[in-house]
């Protein structure tokens, strides 16, 4: 592009940063803010290219773009990978894994004080870039609701459970687990999928 401005970003950048190829910004937020500064200054009519090097860019909060970040038809702002595929991740790395045993079975385990204290909670785990399956019941297929309590049925005459706050289950399929706060009931329903927490269990 003629008279365009190129800004470089690299997840491995360290030290002085000015957006050049030699001193790229280390974060997407820094590059976005640099673009905003350009758009407000004398270079506001120049096209801007943001080249993001391959790597993992971790976010601890949303990366927000507003209309001022989009440029114009004559002076667009474009973001693209630079020689590879950058990965933007909202995940957090978990370190400190050790060999252990749970219920007599070997496993990898780690203690997370923030989770234990209730300050952090997550439901997905990736290992080497691949999502790992959570423990589930049943191992295959689905359980089915056995119905709804009478008082729920009165509020739900169609019998489709919409709006129901409780449901009946087949004995043995659900019990009063000690860690109810860790359990999610996955309910495929029409075109959507509900992920519900269990408030209590009456066996």
C-alpha positions as CSV (number, residue, x, y, z in Angstrom):
1,X,0.0,0.0,0.0
2,X,1.2,3.5,-0.9
3,X,2.3,5.5,2.2
4,X,0.9,2.8,4.4
5,X,2.0,2.4,8.0
6,X,3.0,-1.1,9.1
7,X,2.8,-2.1,12.8
8,X,4.3,-5.4,14.0
9,X,3.2,-7.5,16.9
10,X,5.1,-10.6,18.4
11,X,4.2,-12.6,21.4
12,X,7.9,-13.1,22.1
13,X,8.8,-9.4,22.0
14,X,10.6,-7.9,25.0
15,X,12.1,-4.6,25.9
16,X,11.7,-1.4,23.9
17,X,8.7,-1.5,21.6
18,X,7.7,0.9,18.8
19,X,5.9,-1.4,16.4
20,X,8.7,-1.8,14.0
21,X,9.9,-5.2,12.7
22,X,12.9,-4.9,15.0
23,X,11.0,-3.8,18.1
24,X,7.4,-5.2,17.7
25,X,4.7,-4.7,20.3
26,X,4.2,-7.7,22.6
27,X,0.4,-7.5,22.8
28,X,-2.6,-6.9,20.6
29,X,-3.8,-4.2,23.0
30,X,-0.6,-2.2,22.5
31,X,-0.9,-2.5,18.7
32,X,-4.6,-1.4,18.8
33,X,-3.7,1.6,21.0
34,X,-0.9,2.6,18.6
35,X,-3.3,2.5,15.7
36,X,-5.7,4.8,17.6
37,X,-2.8,7.2,18.2
38,X,-2.0,7.2,14.5
39,X,-5.6,7.8,13.5
40,X,-5.8,10.8,15.8
41,X,-2.5,12.3,14.5
42,X,-1.0,13.5,11.3
43,X,-1.1,10.0,9.8
44,X,-4.9,9.6,10.1
45,X,-5.3,9.5,6.3
46,X,-2.7,6.7,5.9
47,X,-3.7,3.0,5.5
48,X,-2.5,0.9,8.4
49,X,-1.4,-2.7,8.4
50,X,-1.0,-4.7,11.6
51,X,1.1,-7.8,11.1
52,X,0.8,-10.3,13.9
53,X,3.5,-12.9,14.2
54,X,2.8,-16.6,14.9
55,X,2.4,-17.3,18.6
56,X,-0.1,-17.4,21.4
57,X,-1.6,-14.1,22.5
58,X,-3.3,-14.6,25.9
59,X,-6.0,-12.2,27.0
60,X,-7.1,-11.7,30.6
61,X,-9.9,-9.4,29.5
62,X,-11.8,-8.8,26.2
63,X,-10.0,-7.2,23.4
64,X,-12.4,-4.4,22.4
65,X,-12.6,-2.7,19.0
66,X,-14.8,0.3,18.4
67,X,-15.6,2.2,15.2
68,X,-12.5,4.4,15.6
69,X,-10.4,1.3,15.1
70,X,-11.8,0.5,11.6
71,X,-10.3,3.2,9.5
72,X,-12.0,4.4,6.3
73,X,-12.4,3.2,2.7
74,X,-9.5,5.4,1.6
75,X,-7.4,4.6,4.7
76,X,-8.4,1.1,6.0
77,X,-7.0,-0.6,9.0
78,X,-6.2,-4.3,8.4
79,X,-5.0,-7.0,10.8
80,X,-3.4,-10.2,9.4
81,X,-1.1,-13.0,10.4
82,X,2.6,-12.5,9.5
83,X,4.1,-15.7,8.1
84,X,2.0,-18.1,10.1
85,X,-1.1,-18.5,12.3
86,X,-1.4,-16.4,15.5
87,X,-3.6,-17.8,18.2
88,X,-5.7,-15.5,20.4
89,X,-6.6,-17.3,23.7
90,X,-8.6,-16.4,26.7
91,X,-7.2,-19.4,28.5
92,X,-4.8,-19.6,31.3
93,X,-1.8,-21.9,31.5
94,X,-1.8,-24.4,34.3
95,X,1.6,-25.4,35.5
96,X,2.9,-27.6,38.3
97,X,1.4,-31.0,37.2
98,X,2.6,-34.1,39.1
99,X,2.0,-37.8,38.9
100,X,-0.6,-38.9,41.3
101,X,-3.4,-41.4,42.1
102,X,-7.1,-40.8,42.5
103,X,-9.4,-43.7,43.4
104,X,-6.6,-46.1,42.8
105,X,-6.0,-44.9,39.2
106,X,-2.9,-43.1,38.0
107,X,-3.3,-39.6,36.8
108,X,-1.8,-36.1,36.5
109,X,-2.9,-33.7,39.1
110,X,-2.3,-30.2,40.3
111,X,-3.6,-28.0,43.2
112,X,-5.0,-24.7,42.2
113,X,-5.5,-22.5,45.3
114,X,-7.7,-20.0,43.4
115,X,-10.1,-22.7,42.4
116,X,-10.1,-24.2,45.9
117,X,-10.9,-20.7,47.3
118,X,-13.8,-20.2,44.8
119,X,-12.1,-17.3,43.1
120,X,-11.6,-19.1,39.7
121,X,-13.7,-21.7,37.9
122,X,-13.3,-23.3,34.5
123,X,-15.0,-26.1,32.5
124,X,-12.6,-26.7,29.6
125,X,-9.1,-28.1,29.6
126,X,-6.8,-28.2,26.6
127,X,-3.6,-30.4,26.5
128,X,-1.1,-29.8,23.7
129,X,-3.8,-27.8,21.8
130,X,-6.5,-30.4,22.0
131,X,-9.6,-30.2,24.1
132,X,-9.8,-33.0,26.7
133,X,-13.2,-34.6,27.5
134,X,-14.6,-34.2,30.9
135,X,-15.8,-37.1,33.0
136,X,-19.4,-37.8,32.2
137,X,-22.4,-40.0,32.9
138,X,-23.5,-42.0,31.0
139,X,-20.3,-43.0,29.2
140,X,-22.2,-43.1,26.0
141,X,-25.6,-41.7,24.9
142,X,-27.9,-39.8,27.2
143,X,-30.0,-40.1,30.3
144,X,-33.6,-39.0,30.0
145,X,-35.7,-37.0,32.4
146,X,-38.4,-39.2,33.9
147,X,-40.8,-36.3,34.1
148,X,-41.5,-33.3,36.3
149,X,-42.9,-33.0,39.8
150,X,-46.6,-32.4,39.9
151,X,-46.3,-28.7,41.0
152,X,-43.9,-28.1,38.0
153,X,-46.4,-29.8,35.6
154,X,-49.1,-27.4,36.6
155,X,-46.9,-24.5,35.5
156,X,-45.8,-26.4,32.4
157,X,-49.0,-27.8,30.8
158,X,-47.3,-28.6,27.5
159,X,-45.0,-31.0,29.2
160,X,-41.9,-29.8,27.4
161,X,-40.0,-28.7,30.6
162,X,-39.7,-25.1,29.5
163,X,-39.4,-23.0,32.6
164,X,-39.3,-26.0,34.9
165,X,-36.9,-25.6,37.9
166,X,-36.9,-29.3,38.8
167,X,-37.2,-32.6,37.2
168,X,-37.5,-36.3,38.0
169,X,-34.8,-38.8,37.2
170,X,-34.5,-42.6,37.1
171,X,-33.0,-43.9,40.4
172,X,-29.3,-44.6,40.1
173,X,-28.7,-42.1,37.4
174,X,-28.3,-39.1,39.7
175,X,-27.3,-39.0,43.4
176,X,-26.4,-36.4,46.0
177,X,-22.8,-36.0,44.8
178,X,-20.5,-34.4,47.3
179,X,-19.3,-31.9,44.6
180,X,-22.5,-30.7,43.2
181,X,-20.9,-27.3,42.4
182,X,-18.6,-29.1,39.9
183,X,-21.3,-30.8,38.0
184,X,-23.1,-29.5,34.8
185,X,-26.2,-31.1,33.4
186,X,-26.0,-30.8,29.6
187,X,-29.5,-30.7,28.0
188,X,-29.9,-30.7,24.2
189,X,-33.2,-29.1,23.5
190,X,-34.5,-28.2,20.0
191,X,-31.8,-26.0,18.4
192,X,-29.9,-25.1,21.6
193,X,-28.0,-26.8,24.4
194,X,-28.5,-25.9,28.0
195,X,-25.7,-26.2,30.6
196,X,-27.4,-26.3,34.0
197,X,-26.1,-26.5,37.5
198,X,-27.7,-28.7,40.2
199,X,-29.0,-26.8,43.2
200,X,-29.9,-29.9,45.2
201,X,-30.7,-33.6,44.8
202,X,-33.5,-35.5,46.5
203,X,-32.8,-39.2,46.2
